[in-house]
Amino acid sequence: MGVNSGGSDDWVKGYVGVKYCYTVELPRGGAQGFDLPNDQIRKVVHDMFEGVKVFARFIEREFVV
């Protein structure tokens, strides 16, 4: 077993052996860090959803016959 940094995705990959795992993070945006201003939320959601669709197509090609 390899050394992990402590994130749950690291544990799932390193200890459990799941082939693909990831963490979704928002961009910094507000005074408190990840609290985006209202006028940025729609763009972030749109961009994130585009990434989710790409990942879903990859997983489908990898695992669905």
All heavy atoms as TSV, in Angstrom:
chain	resi	resn	atom	element	x	y	z
A	1	MET	N	N	0.844	-1.183	0.000
A	1	MET	CA	C	0.000	0.000	0.000
A	1	MET	C	C	0.886	1.242	0.000
A	1	MET	O	O	1.859	1.332	0.711
A	1	MET	CB	C	-0.895	-0.037	1.236
A	1	MET	CG	C	-1.782	1.179	1.348
A	1	MET	SD	S	-2.990	1.048	2.676
A	1	MET	CE	C	-2.034	1.566	4.058
A	2	GLY	N	N	0.504	2.232	-0.828
A	2	GLY	CA	C	1.280	3.455	-0.927
A	2	GLY	C	C	0.893	4.478	0.126
A	2	GLY	O	O	-0.085	4.324	0.844
A	3	VAL	N	N	1.676	5.519	0.202
A	3	VAL	CA	C	1.402	6.613	1.128
A	3	VAL	C	C	0.324	7.503	0.521
A	3	VAL	O	O	0.359	7.820	-0.662
A	3	VAL	CB	C	2.691	7.417	1.385
A	3	VAL	CG1	C	2.409	8.612	2.269
A	3	VAL	CG2	C	3.755	6.523	1.994
A	4	ASN	N	N	-0.636	7.911	1.318
A	4	ASN	CA	C	-1.712	8.787	0.866
A	4	ASN	C	C	-1.646	10.110	1.596
A	4	ASN	O	O	-1.146	10.198	2.712
A	4	ASN	CB	C	-3.078	8.133	1.125
A	4	ASN	CG	C	-3.257	6.879	0.296
A	4	ASN	OD1	O	-2.916	6.859	-0.869
A	4	ASN	ND2	N	-3.761	5.831	0.915
A	5	SER	N	N	-2.183	11.146	0.965
A	5	SER	CA	C	-2.152	12.471	1.586
A	5	SER	C	C	-3.271	12.690	2.587
A	5	SER	O	O	-3.292	13.698	3.259
A	5	SER	CB	C	-2.210	13.552	0.512
A	5	SER	OG	O	-3.492	13.577	-0.084
A	6	GLY	N	N	-4.218	11.785	2.661
A	6	GLY	CA	C	-5.263	11.916	3.655
A	6	GLY	C	C	-6.633	12.235	3.116
A	6	GLY	O	O	-7.595	12.191	3.863
A	7	GLY	N	N	-6.753	12.561	1.835
A	7	GLY	CA	C	-8.064	12.808	1.264
A	7	GLY	C	C	-8.809	11.503	1.056
A	7	GLY	O	O	-8.213	10.439	0.896
A	8	SER	N	N	-10.143	11.578	1.068
A	8	SER	CA	C	-10.920	10.356	0.883
A	8	SER	C	C	-10.678	9.735	-0.483
A	8	SER	O	O	-10.676	8.514	-0.628
A	8	SER	CB	C	-12.414	10.630	1.091
A	8	SER	OG	O	-12.883	11.582	0.154
A	9	ASP	N	N	-10.441	10.558	-1.506
A	9	ASP	CA	C	-10.154	9.990	-2.826
A	9	ASP	C	C	-8.806	9.277	-2.833
A	9	ASP	O	O	-8.642	8.245	-3.470
A	9	ASP	CB	C	-10.237	11.053	-3.918
A	9	ASP	CG	C	-9.315	12.235	-3.686
A	9	ASP	OD1	O	-8.821	12.416	-2.554
A	9	ASP	OD2	O	-9.091	12.991	-4.636
A	10	ASP	N	N	-7.850	9.802	-2.109
A	10	ASP	CA	C	-6.556	9.126	-1.994
A	10	ASP	C	C	-6.709	7.772	-1.313
A	10	ASP	O	O	-6.102	6.783	-1.711
A	10	ASP	CB	C	-5.557	9.970	-1.194
A	10	ASP	CG	C	-5.181	11.252	-1.899
A	10	ASP	OD1	O	-5.130	11.249	-3.144
A	10	ASP	OD2	O	-4.945	12.253	-1.206
A	11	TRP	N	N	-7.512	7.734	-0.261
A	11	TRP	CA	C	-7.731	6.487	0.461
A	11	TRP	C	C	-8.421	5.467	-0.446
A	11	TRP	O	O	-8.022	4.305	-0.508
A	11	TRP	CB	C	-8.569	6.736	1.714
A	11	TRP	CG	C	-8.770	5.502	2.535
A	11	TRP	CD1	C	-7.911	4.988	3.467
A	11	TRP	CD2	C	-9.886	4.616	2.481
A	11	TRP	NE1	N	-8.433	3.836	4.001
A	11	TRP	CE2	C	-9.655	3.574	3.410
A	11	TRP	CE3	C	-11.059	4.591	1.749
A	11	TRP	CZ2	C	-10.538	2.542	3.629
A	11	TRP	CZ3	C	-11.954	3.551	1.956
A	11	TRP	CH2	C	-11.685	2.545	2.890
A	12	VAL	N	N	-9.460	5.895	-1.158
A	12	VAL	CA	C	-10.198	4.983	-2.038
A	12	VAL	C	C	-9.270	4.427	-3.116
A	12	VAL	O	O	-9.285	3.236	-3.406
A	12	VAL	CB	C	-11.415	5.699	-2.667
A	12	VAL	CG1	C	-12.030	4.890	-3.787
A	12	VAL	CG2	C	-12.455	5.995	-1.602
A	13	LYS	N	N	-8.434	5.266	-3.690
A	13	LYS	CA	C	-7.498	4.821	-4.731
A	13	LYS	C	C	-6.403	3.930	-4.140
A	13	LYS	O	O	-6.130	2.849	-4.647
A	13	LYS	CB	C	-6.888	6.028	-5.424
A	13	LYS	CG	C	-5.852	5.690	-6.453
A	13	LYS	CD	C	-6.365	5.980	-7.822
A	13	LYS	CE	C	-5.261	5.801	-8.828
A	13	LYS	NZ	N	-5.684	4.998	-9.926
A	14	GLY	N	N	-5.763	4.391	-3.077
A	14	GLY	CA	C	-4.603	3.694	-2.553
A	14	GLY	C	C	-4.906	2.476	-1.704
A	14	GLY	O	O	-4.211	1.461	-1.791
A	15	TYR	N	N	-5.928	2.556	-0.885
A	15	TYR	CA	C	-6.207	1.472	0.046
A	15	TYR	C	C	-7.221	0.479	-0.512
A	15	TYR	O	O	-7.037	-0.720	-0.419
A	15	TYR	CB	C	-6.701	2.044	1.382
A	15	TYR	CG	C	-6.843	1.004	2.461
A	15	TYR	CD1	C	-5.715	0.476	3.088
A	15	TYR	CD2	C	-8.089	0.537	2.837
A	15	TYR	CE1	C	-5.841	-0.491	4.075
A	15	TYR	CE2	C	-8.231	-0.423	3.821
A	15	TYR	CZ	C	-7.094	-0.933	4.433
A	15	TYR	OH	O	-7.228	-1.892	5.398
A	16	VAL	N	N	-8.282	1.000	-1.097
A	16	VAL	CA	C	-9.338	0.133	-1.617
A	16	VAL	C	C	-9.002	-0.342	-3.037
A	16	VAL	O	O	-9.404	-1.424	-3.438
A	16	VAL	CB	C	-10.704	0.848	-1.585
A	16	VAL	CG1	C	-11.814	-0.023	-2.136
A	16	VAL	CG2	C	-11.030	1.285	-0.159
A	17	GLY	N	N	-8.262	0.470	-3.780
A	17	GLY	CA	C	-7.853	0.072	-5.119
A	17	GLY	C	C	-8.819	0.448	-6.229
A	17	GLY	O	O	-8.779	-0.135	-7.314
A	18	VAL	N	N	-9.681	1.420	-5.992
A	18	VAL	CA	C	-10.594	1.878	-7.031
A	18	VAL	C	C	-9.774	2.536	-8.136
A	18	VAL	O	O	-8.899	3.367	-7.868
A	18	VAL	CB	C	-11.633	2.866	-6.449
A	18	VAL	CG1	C	-12.477	3.485	-7.541
A	18	VAL	CG2	C	-12.503	2.160	-5.430
A	19	LYS	N	N	-10.030	2.155	-9.381
A	19	LYS	CA	C	-9.212	2.616	-10.505
A	19	LYS	C	C	-9.338	4.118	-10.746
A	19	LYS	O	O	-8.350	4.809	-10.949
A	19	LYS	CB	C	-9.595	1.845	-11.767
A	19	LYS	CG	C	-8.718	2.138	-12.956
A	19	LYS	CD	C	-9.046	1.223	-14.117
A	19	LYS	CE	C	-8.116	1.466	-15.283
A	19	LYS	NZ	N	-8.423	0.563	-16.400
A	20	TYR	N	N	-10.561	4.634	-10.756
A	20	TYR	CA	C	-10.779	6.060	-11.038
A	20	TYR	C	C	-11.507	6.703	-9.868
A	20	TYR	O	O	-12.607	6.316	-9.523
A	20	TYR	CB	C	-11.615	6.245	-12.306
A	20	TYR	CG	C	-10.984	5.649	-13.534
A	20	TYR	CD1	C	-11.547	4.556	-14.160
A	20	TYR	CD2	C	-9.811	6.177	-14.053
A	20	TYR	CE1	C	-10.962	4.000	-15.288
A	20	TYR	CE2	C	-9.224	5.632	-15.173
A	20	TYR	CZ	C	-9.804	4.541	-15.783
A	20	TYR	OH	O	-9.213	4.001	-16.887
A	21	CYS	N	N	-10.901	7.682	-9.253
A	21	CYS	CA	C	-11.559	8.461	-8.218
A	21	CYS	C	C	-11.044	9.892	-8.325
A	21	CYS	O	O	-9.942	10.131	-8.817
A	21	CYS	CB	C	-11.308	7.886	-6.831
A	21	CYS	SG	S	-9.583	7.648	-6.443
A	22	TYR	N	N	-11.853	10.820	-7.926
A	22	TYR	CA	C	-11.487	12.218	-8.083
A	22	TYR	C	C	-12.210	13.057	-7.049
A	22	TYR	O	O	-13.160	12.617	-6.419
A	22	TYR	CB	C	-11.810	12.716	-9.495
A	22	TYR	CG	C	-13.280	12.633	-9.816
A	22	TYR	CD1	C	-14.089	13.745	-9.660
A	22	TYR	CD2	C	-13.856	11.448	-10.248
A	22	TYR	CE1	C	-15.439	13.677	-9.934
A	22	TYR	CE2	C	-15.206	11.374	-10.519
A	22	TYR	CZ	C	-15.988	12.496	-10.360
A	22	TYR	OH	O	-17.324	12.413	-10.634
A	23	THR	N	N	-11.756	14.273	-6.917
A	23	THR	CA	C	-12.382	15.244	-6.042
A	23	THR	C	C	-12.765	16.454	-6.879
A	23	THR	O	O	-11.955	16.949	-7.651
A	23	THR	CB	C	-11.408	15.694	-4.928
A	23	THR	OG1	O	-11.075	14.552	-4.138
A	23	THR	CG2	C	-12.010	16.771	-4.058
A	24	VAL	N	N	-13.980	16.897	-6.726
A	24	VAL	CA	C	-14.446	18.094	-7.412
A	24	VAL	C	C	-14.204	19.282	-6.495
A	24	VAL	O	O	-14.581	19.254	-5.327
A	24	VAL	CB	C	-15.950	17.982	-7.743
A	24	VAL	CG1	C	-16.463	19.266	-8.351
A	24	VAL	CG2	C	-16.196	16.798	-8.661
A	25	GLU	N	N	-13.563	20.304	-7.016
A	25	GLU	CA	C	-13.314	21.504	-6.233
A	25	GLU	C	C	-13.822	22.717	-6.984
A	25	GLU	O	O	-13.692	22.791	-8.206
A	25	GLU	CB	C	-11.829	21.667	-5.939
A	25	GLU	CG	C	-11.286	20.597	-5.023
A	25	GLU	CD	C	-9.871	20.873	-4.568
A	25	GLU	OE1	O	-9.306	21.934	-4.950
A	25	GLU	OE2	O	-9.326	20.039	-3.844
A	26	LEU	N	N	-14.380	23.645	-6.250
A	26	LEU	CA	C	-14.813	24.904	-6.832
A	26	LEU	C	C	-13.646	25.867	-6.899
A	26	LEU	O	O	-12.717	25.783	-6.083
A	26	LEU	CB	C	-15.914	25.532	-5.963
A	26	LEU	CG	C	-17.225	24.780	-5.887
A	26	LEU	CD1	C	-18.119	25.434	-4.844
A	26	LEU	CD2	C	-17.896	24.750	-7.234
A	27	PRO	N	N	-13.704	26.814	-7.844
A	27	PRO	CA	C	-12.666	27.848	-7.853
A	27	PRO	C	C	-12.865	28.787	-6.664
A	27	PRO	O	O	-13.972	28.914	-6.138
A	27	PRO	CB	C	-12.921	28.580	-9.169
A	27	PRO	CG	C	-14.354	28.346	-9.470
A	27	PRO	CD	C	-14.673	26.984	-8.909
A	28	ARG	N	N	-11.796	29.412	-6.258
A	28	ARG	CA	C	-11.927	30.430	-5.208
A	28	ARG	C	C	-12.706	31.591	-5.789
A	28	ARG	O	O	-12.644	31.866	-6.963
A	28	ARG	CB	C	-10.562	30.893	-4.737
A	28	ARG	CG	C	-9.820	29.783	-3.994
A	28	ARG	CD	C	-8.536	30.284	-3.399
A	28	ARG	NE	N	-8.711	31.353	-2.446
A	28	ARG	CZ	C	-9.032	31.193	-1.170
A	28	ARG	NH1	N	-9.231	29.991	-0.686
A	28	ARG	NH2	N	-9.152	32.224	-0.373
A	29	GLY	N	N	-13.435	32.271	-4.968
A	29	GLY	CA	C	-14.209	33.345	-5.532
A	29	GLY	C	C	-14.673	34.400	-4.564
A	29	GLY	O	O	-14.764	35.556	-4.909
A	30	GLY	N	N	-14.945	34.026	-3.363
A	30	GLY	CA	C	-15.494	34.988	-2.423
A	30	GLY	C	C	-14.530	35.312	-1.307
A	30	GLY	O	O	-13.426	34.775	-1.228
A	31	ALA	N	N	-14.968	36.174	-0.449
A	31	ALA	CA	C	-14.137	36.615	0.676
A	31	ALA	C	C	-13.795	35.465	1.613
A	31	ALA	O	O	-12.746	35.469	2.247
A	31	ALA	CB	C	-14.855	37.726	1.444
A	32	GLN	N	N	-14.666	34.461	1.710
A	32	GLN	CA	C	-14.431	33.333	2.598
A	32	GLN	C	C	-13.812	32.133	1.882
A	32	GLN	O	O	-13.712	31.062	2.454
A	32	GLN	CB	C	-15.745	32.912	3.263
A	32	GLN	CG	C	-16.398	34.009	4.064
A	32	GLN	CD	C	-15.519	34.494	5.202
A	32	GLN	OE1	O	-14.893	33.701	5.900
A	32	GLN	NE2	N	-15.438	35.801	5.379
A	33	GLY	N	N	-13.418	32.288	0.635
A	33	GLY	CA	C	-12.798	31.180	-0.090
A	33	GLY	C	C	-13.651	30.689	-1.238
A	33	GLY	O	O	-13.617	31.237	-2.312
A	34	PHE	N	N	-14.422	29.645	-1.006
A	34	PHE	CA	C	-15.177	29.014	-2.085
A	34	PHE	C	C	-16.602	29.531	-2.221
A	34	PHE	O	O	-17.380	28.988	-2.986
A	34	PHE	CB	C	-15.200	27.498	-1.890
A	34	PHE	CG	C	-13.835	26.887	-1.978
A	34	PHE	CD1	C	-13.227	26.364	-0.851
A	34	PHE	CD2	C	-13.155	26.835	-3.186
A	34	PHE	CE1	C	-11.964	25.807	-0.923
A	34	PHE	CE2	C	-11.894	26.275	-3.266
A	34	PHE	CZ	C	-11.293	25.761	-2.139
A	35	ASP	N	N	-16.962	30.535	-1.487
A	35	ASP	CA	C	-18.319	31.080	-1.593
A	35	ASP	C	C	-18.374	32.049	-2.771
A	35	ASP	O	O	-18.113	33.224	-2.660
A	35	ASP	CB	C	-18.758	31.753	-0.285
A	35	ASP	CG	C	-17.837	32.882	0.138
A	35	ASP	OD1	O	-16.663	32.881	-0.281
A	35	ASP	OD2	O	-18.297	33.772	0.870
A	36	LEU	N	N	-18.721	31.521	-3.932
A	36	LEU	CA	C	-18.743	32.314	-5.153
A	36	LEU	C	C	-19.796	33.415	-5.083
A	36	LEU	O	O	-20.883	33.199	-4.552
A	36	LEU	CB	C	-19.068	31.424	-6.352
A	36	LEU	CG	C	-18.047	30.355	-6.695
A	36	LEU	CD1	C	-18.603	29.444	-7.780
A	36	LEU	CD2	C	-16.756	30.985	-7.148
A	37	PRO	N	N	-19.483	34.550	-5.671
A	37	PRO	CA	C	-20.512	35.576	-5.815
A	37	PRO	C	C	-21.638	35.034	-6.703
A	37	PRO	O	O	-21.406	34.222	-7.597
A	37	PRO	CB	C	-19.783	36.725	-6.511
A	37	PRO	CG	C	-18.331	36.493	-6.215
A	37	PRO	CD	C	-18.177	35.008	-6.127
A	38	ASN	N	N	-22.846	35.470	-6.460
A	38	ASN	CA	C	-24.004	34.975	-7.199
A	38	ASN	C	C	-23.827	35.064	-8.707
A	38	ASN	O	O	-24.271	34.189	-9.443
A	38	ASN	CB	C	-25.271	35.724	-6.785
A	38	ASN	CG	C	-25.707	35.358	-5.387
A	38	ASN	OD1	O	-25.319	34.327	-4.851
A	38	ASN	ND2	N	-26.515	36.215	-4.780
A	39	ASP	N	N	-23.183	36.110	-9.196
A	39	ASP	CA	C	-23.050	36.288	-10.646
A	39	ASP	C	C	-22.045	35.317	-11.278
A	39	ASP	O	O	-21.954	35.245	-12.499
A	39	ASP	CB	C	-22.689	37.732	-10.990
A	39	ASP	CG	C	-21.329	38.156	-10.458
A	39	ASP	OD1	O	-20.781	37.481	-9.552
A	39	ASP	OD2	O	-20.808	39.175	-10.959
A	40	GLN	N	N	-21.320	34.528	-10.500
A	40	GLN	CA	C	-20.373	33.555	-11.045
A	40	GLN	C	C	-20.883	32.114	-10.981
A	40	GLN	O	O	-20.324	31.216	-11.609
A	40	GLN	CB	C	-19.045	33.639	-10.294
A	40	GLN	CG	C	-18.310	34.933	-10.519
A	40	GLN	CD	C	-16.989	34.952	-9.773
A	40	GLN	OE1	O	-16.463	33.921	-9.370
A	40	GLN	NE2	N	-16.462	36.148	-9.574
A	41	ILE	N	N	-21.948	31.891	-10.238
A	41	ILE	CA	C	-22.419	30.524	-9.995
A	41	ILE	C	C	-22.847	29.836	-11.283
A	41	ILE	O	O	-22.465	28.696	-11.551
A	41	ILE	CB	C	-23.542	30.516	-8.945
A	41	ILE	CG1	C	-22.966	30.913	-7.581
A	41	ILE	CG2	C	-24.217	29.145	-8.871
A	41	ILE	CD1	C	-24.000	31.115	-6.500
A	42	ARG	N	N	-23.617	30.491	-12.121
A	42	ARG	CA	C	-24.118	29.871	-13.350
A	42	ARG	C	C	-22.969	29.410	-14.244
A	42	ARG	O	O	-22.992	28.308	-14.772
A	42	ARG	CB	C	-25.032	30.819	-14.114
A	42	ARG	CG	C	-25.685	30.172	-15.319
A	42	ARG	CD	C	-26.671	31.089	-16.002
A	42	ARG	NE	N	-27.761	31.478	-15.154
A	42	ARG	CZ	C	-28.914	30.812	-15.054
A	42	ARG	NH1	N	-29.108	29.736	-15.766
A	42	ARG	NH2	N	-29.864	31.244	-14.261
A	43	LYS	N	N	-21.938	30.235	-14.406
A	43	LYS	CA	C	-20.802	29.862	-15.256
A	43	LYS	C	C	-20.043	28.674	-14.666
A	43	LYS	O	O	-19.679	27.749	-15.389
A	43	LYS	CB	C	-19.837	31.032	-15.453
A	43	LYS	CG	C	-18.646	30.647	-16.318
A	43	LYS	CD	C	-17.674	31.771	-16.487
A	43	LYS	CE	C	-16.492	31.436	-17.367
A	43	LYS	NZ	N	-16.110	30.081	-17.562
A	44	VAL	N	N	-19.828	28.678	-13.364
A	44	VAL	CA	C	-19.118	27.572	-12.726
A	44	VAL	C	C	-19.912	26.278	-12.867
A	44	VAL	O	O	-19.350	25.222	-13.194
A	44	VAL	CB	C	-18.814	27.890	-11.242
A	44	VAL	CG1	C	-18.329	26.654	-10.511
A	44	VAL	CG2	C	-17.787	29.006	-11.147
A	45	VAL	N	N	-21.226	26.339	-12.663
A	45	VAL	CA	C	-22.062	25.153	-12.822
A	45	VAL	C	C	-22.003	24.653	-14.261
A	45	VAL	O	O	-21.852	23.453	-14.512
A	45	VAL	CB	C	-23.520	25.440	-12.396
A	45	VAL	CG1	C	-24.441	24.320	-12.818
A	45	VAL	CG2	C	-23.590	25.645	-10.890
A	46	HIS	N	N	-22.096	25.553	-15.215
A	46	HIS	CA	C	-22.034	25.168	-16.632
A	46	HIS	C	C	-20.702	24.492	-16.945
A	46	HIS	O	O	-20.658	23.421	-17.556
A	46	HIS	CB	C	-22.230	26.395	-17.523
A	46	HIS	CG	C	-22.110	26.087	-18.967
A	46	HIS	ND1	N	-20.916	26.172	-19.647
A	46	HIS	CD2	C	-23.026	25.661	-19.867
A	46	HIS	CE1	C	-21.101	25.810	-20.897
A	46	HIS	NE2	N	-22.372	25.503	-21.061
A	47	ASP	N	N	-19.606	25.113	-16.553
A	47	ASP	CA	C	-18.272	24.552	-16.826
A	47	ASP	C	C	-18.102	23.198	-16.145
A	47	ASP	O	O	-17.566	22.254	-16.728
A	47	ASP	CB	C	-17.180	25.508	-16.363
A	47	ASP	CG	C	-17.127	26.789	-17.169
A	47	ASP	OD1	O	-17.776	26.862	-18.243
A	47	ASP	OD2	O	-16.453	27.736	-16.726
A	48	MET	N	N	-18.558	23.094	-14.906
A	48	MET	CA	C	-18.434	21.834	-14.170
A	48	MET	C	C	-19.244	20.732	-14.833
A	48	MET	O	O	-18.783	19.594	-14.958
A	48	MET	CB	C	-18.891	22.052	-12.725
A	48	MET	CG	C	-18.723	20.864	-11.853
A	48	MET	SD	S	-16.996	20.426	-11.703
A	48	MET	CE	C	-17.143	18.666	-11.632
A	49	PHE	N	N	-20.454	21.059	-15.282
A	49	PHE	CA	C	-21.305	20.060	-15.914
A	49	PHE	C	C	-20.686	19.569	-17.219
A	49	PHE	O	O	-20.783	18.383	-17.545
A	49	PHE	CB	C	-22.712	20.606	-16.140
A	49	PHE	CG	C	-23.673	19.568	-16.629
A	49	PHE	CD1	C	-23.895	18.417	-15.890
A	49	PHE	CD2	C	-24.354	19.737	-17.812
A	49	PHE	CE1	C	-24.778	17.439	-16.340
A	49	PHE	CE2	C	-25.241	18.770	-18.267
A	49	PHE	CZ	C	-25.453	17.627	-17.539
A	50	GLU	N	N	-20.024	20.445	-17.955
A	50	GLU	CA	C	-19.329	20.018	-19.175
A	50	GLU	C	C	-18.260	18.980	-18.829
A	50	GLU	O	O	-18.095	17.976	-19.522
A	50	GLU	CB	C	-18.719	21.213	-19.906
A	50	GLU	CG	C	-19.747	22.149	-20.515
A	50	GLU	CD	C	-20.696	21.454	-21.474
A	50	GLU	OE1	O	-20.218	20.728	-22.367
A	50	GLU	OE2	O	-21.917	21.645	-21.338
A	51	GLY	N	N	-17.522	19.214	-17.756
A	51	GLY	CA	C	-16.519	18.250	-17.318
A	51	GLY	C	C	-17.121	16.932	-16.871
A	51	GLY	O	O	-16.587	15.856	-17.161
A	52	VAL	N	N	-18.243	16.988	-16.173
A	52	VAL	CA	C	-18.929	15.775	-15.730
A	52	VAL	C	C	-19.375	14.952	-16.935
A	52	VAL	O	O	-19.253	13.725	-16.948
A	52	VAL	CB	C	-20.129	16.120	-14.819
A	52	VAL	CG1	C	-21.028	14.918	-14.598
A	52	VAL	CG2	C	-19.631	16.668	-13.487
A	53	LYS	N	N	-19.873	15.616	-17.980
A	53	LYS	CA	C	-20.311	14.900	-19.182
A	53	LYS	C	C	-19.133	14.202	-19.871
A	53	LYS	O	O	-19.267	13.057	-20.309
A	53	LYS	CB	C	-21.016	15.845	-20.147
A	53	LYS	CG	C	-22.376	16.301	-19.634
A	53	LYS	CD	C	-23.174	17.062	-20.670
A	53	LYS	CE	C	-22.581	18.385	-21.012
A	53	LYS	NZ	N	-23.436	19.211	-21.887
A	54	VAL	N	N	-17.997	14.857	-19.939
A	54	VAL	CA	C	-16.803	14.232	-20.531
A	54	VAL	C	C	-16.400	13.011	-19.722
A	54	VAL	O	O	-16.113	11.940	-20.273
A	54	VAL	CB	C	-15.635	15.245	-20.627
A	54	VAL	CG1	C	-14.337	14.551	-20.990
A	54	VAL	CG2	C	-15.960	16.339	-21.636
A	55	PHE	N	N	-16.372	13.158	-18.400
A	55	PHE	CA	C	-16.009	12.042	-17.541
A	55	PHE	C	C	-17.002	10.894	-17.675
A	55	PHE	O	O	-16.614	9.727	-17.741
A	55	PHE	CB	C	-15.910	12.512	-16.089
A	55	PHE	CG	C	-15.365	11.473	-15.158
A	55	PHE	CD1	C	-14.043	11.065	-15.254
A	55	PHE	CD2	C	-16.162	10.898	-14.194
A	55	PHE	CE1	C	-13.531	10.092	-14.400
A	55	PHE	CE2	C	-15.665	9.936	-13.338
A	55	PHE	CZ	C	-14.343	9.531	-13.444
A	56	ALA	N	N	-18.291	11.213	-17.752
A	56	ALA	CA	C	-19.318	10.172	-17.901
A	56	ALA	C	C	-19.142	9.411	-19.212
A	56	ALA	O	O	-19.279	8.181	-19.247
A	56	ALA	CB	C	-20.709	10.796	-17.832
A	57	ARG	N	N	-18.824	10.099	-20.305
A	57	ARG	CA	C	-18.590	9.415	-21.585
A	57	ARG	C	C	-17.379	8.489	-21.488
A	57	ARG	O	O	-17.381	7.377	-22.009
A	57	ARG	CB	C	-18.426	10.425	-22.720
A	57	ARG	CG	C	-19.749	11.061	-23.129
A	57	ARG	CD	C	-19.635	11.857	-24.410
A	57	ARG	NE	N	-18.777	13.022	-24.286
A	57	ARG	CZ	C	-19.185	14.237	-23.944
A	57	ARG	NH1	N	-20.451	14.462	-23.682
A	57	ARG	NH2	N	-18.334	15.233	-23.877
A	58	PHE	N	N	-16.338	8.944	-20.804
A	58	PHE	CA	C	-15.150	8.116	-20.611
A	58	PHE	C	C	-15.498	6.846	-19.832
A	58	PHE	O	O	-15.137	5.739	-20.227
A	58	PHE	CB	C	-14.061	8.900	-19.879
A	58	PHE	CG	C	-12.927	8.036	-19.422
A	58	PHE	CD1	C	-11.965	7.611	-20.329
A	58	PHE	CD2	C	-12.835	7.632	-18.103
A	58	PHE	CE1	C	-10.923	6.787	-19.910
A	58	PHE	CE2	C	-11.797	6.822	-17.683
A	58	PHE	CZ	C	-10.836	6.393	-18.591
A	59	ILE	N	N	-16.212	7.009	-18.724
A	59	ILE	CA	C	-16.596	5.863	-17.903
A	59	ILE	C	C	-17.484	4.906	-18.699
A	59	ILE	O	O	-17.338	3.684	-18.606
A	59	ILE	CB	C	-17.281	6.330	-16.603
A	59	ILE	CG1	C	-16.288	7.085	-15.715
A	59	ILE	CG2	C	-17.913	5.170	-15.850
A	59	ILE	CD1	C	-15.071	6.280	-15.278
A	60	GLU	N	N	-18.386	5.459	-19.472
A	60	GLU	CA	C	-19.255	4.612	-20.298
A	60	GLU	C	C	-18.434	3.786	-21.279
A	60	GLU	O	O	-18.649	2.586	-21.416
A	60	GLU	CB	C	-20.269	5.475	-21.051
A	60	GLU	CG	C	-21.214	4.670	-21.895
A	60	GLU	CD	C	-22.211	5.540	-22.623
A	60	GLU	OE1	O	-21.840	6.635	-23.099
A	60	GLU	OE2	O	-23.376	5.117	-22.719
A	61	ARG	N	N	-17.475	4.399	-21.961
A	61	ARG	CA	C	-16.617	3.664	-22.900
A	61	ARG	C	C	-15.768	2.626	-22.181
A	61	ARG	O	O	-15.507	1.538	-22.703
A	61	ARG	CB	C	-15.707	4.631	-23.668
A	61	ARG	CG	C	-16.398	5.424	-24.722
A	61	ARG	CD	C	-15.428	6.159	-25.633
A	61	ARG	NE	N	-14.462	6.978	-24.911
A	61	ARG	CZ	C	-14.643	8.241	-24.566
A	61	ARG	NH1	N	-15.766	8.852	-24.868
A	61	ARG	NH2	N	-13.720	8.903	-23.906
A	62	GLU	N	N	-15.345	2.930	-20.977
A	62	GLU	CA	C	-14.462	2.039	-20.216
A	62	GLU	C	C	-15.204	0.828	-19.644
A	62	GLU	O	O	-14.650	-0.260	-19.605
A	62	GLU	CB	C	-13.813	2.844	-19.080
A	62	GLU	CG	C	-12.840	2.083	-18.243
A	62	GLU	CD	C	-11.446	1.990	-18.828
A	62	GLU	OE1	O	-11.159	2.606	-19.874
A	62	GLU	OE2	O	-10.635	1.269	-18.239
A	63	PHE	N	N	-16.442	1.029	-19.183
A	63	PHE	CA	C	-17.101	-0.020	-18.412
A	63	PHE	C	C	-18.406	-0.544	-18.972
A	63	PHE	O	O	-18.858	-1.599	-18.549
A	63	PHE	CB	C	-17.364	0.493	-16.988
A	63	PHE	CG	C	-16.093	0.770	-16.225
A	63	PHE	CD1	C	-15.662	2.080	-16.025
A	63	PHE	CD2	C	-15.316	-0.259	-15.737
A	63	PHE	CE1	C	-14.487	2.333	-15.342
A	63	PHE	CE2	C	-14.139	-0.010	-15.050
A	63	PHE	CZ	C	-13.725	1.288	-14.859
A	64	VAL	N	N	-19.056	0.163	-19.868
A	64	VAL	CA	C	-20.345	-0.288	-20.385
A	64	VAL	C	C	-20.123	-0.942	-21.744
A	64	VAL	O	O	-19.486	-0.384	-22.617
A	64	VAL	CB	C	-21.346	0.885	-20.523
A	64	VAL	CG1	C	-22.660	0.413	-21.096
A	64	VAL	CG2	C	-21.543	1.553	-19.158
A	65	VAL	N	N	-20.659	-2.119	-21.880
A	65	VAL	CA	C	-20.469	-2.880	-23.119
A	65	VAL	C	C	-21.512	-2.472	-24.127
A	65	VAL	O	O	-22.619	-2.239	-23.861
A	65	VAL	CB	C	-20.548	-4.396	-22.849
A	65	VAL	CG1	C	-20.329	-5.187	-24.109
A	65	VAL	CG2	C	-19.575	-4.767	-21.766
